[in-house]
Amino acid sequence: MLRLIKRNYFLLISIFLIFYFGFNLVSGERGLFSYIEKKELLSNLKKEELTLNSKIENVDHKNSLLSTNLDLDYIEALIRERFLFGKKNETIYIIKKDEK
């Protein structure tokens, strides 16, 4: 048995190394499965970044309407929406959205 192992020493080491590197290539922290998960996480984070950037731009636009040049129409819309005020002889209807 020992003689057989000595004869095929190079073959056994080669097979072991192939299995070792093959296993680490597919699994592990730097493996193929981890790469796919990290790629998916990156795409989700990019989508989230785009939505957050659009929200920031929207808030910046609303802020500019209130700070640099006062937009009276925007202020009137805010007062109507937030405080439910209306003009004289005006009827206000409140429509509630179905919350699910």
N, C-alpha and C positions, 0 to 999 in steps of 0.2 A: 504494500500500500504506500509506504514511504517512497519507494522507488518510482511509483506511478506519479506521485505528487511532484517529485523532483523533475521528472521528465516533462510534465505539463505545467511547470511553474509559471512560465511566461503566459500560457493560455489562461490559467486561473487568475493571474493578476490582471490580465487584459479584460477578462469577463467582469471581474469585480469593478474595475475602473469604469467600464462602459455602463454598468448598472448604477454606480454611484453618480456619475455625471449625468446620466439620463434622468435619474430620480430628481436630482437637484435642478435640472433644467426645467422640469415640469412643475415641481412643487417647491415650497420654500418661500422665503421672503422676497427673493429676487427671481422667482420662477415665472412660468408662463401664465398660470392662473392668477398670481398676484399682479402681474402686468396688466391683464385684462380688467381686473377689478379696479386698479388704479386709473386706467384709461377711462373707465366708465365714471369714476368719481370725478375726474378732471372735467369731463364733458358736463356733468351735472353742476359742478361749481362754475363753469363758464356760463351756463344758462342762468344760474342764480345771479351771477355778476351782471349780466345784461338786464335782468329785471330790476335789480337794485339801482343800476345806473339810470334806467328810465324813470324810476321813482324819484331819484335825486334830481334829475332834470325837471321833473314835474313840480317838485317842491321849490326848486330854485326859480322857476317861472312864476309860481304863485307868490313867492317872496318878493320878486322884482315888481310884481303888480302892486304890492302893498308898500314898498319902500321907496323906490326911486321916483317914479311918476305915478301918483295915486290914480288908479283906474276906478272911477266912481261906479261904473257898471258892475265891476267885480265886487266892490264893497257892498253894493246893494244886493247882489245875489247872495253874498255871504250872510248878510243880516236876515234876508228872507229865509234862507235855509236853516240857519242856526237858531235864530230867535223867533221864527214864525211870525214876523211882522209883515204887514201889508200896507198898502196905501188906503186912503179914504175911499169908502164905498166899494171896497174890494173884498171878495169872499175867498177865503183860503180853505182848500180841501187837503186833508192829510191822507195820503195813501200809504198804507203799511205794506211792506213786502213780506211775502211768506218766508219765514226763516225755517230752514230744514236742518 
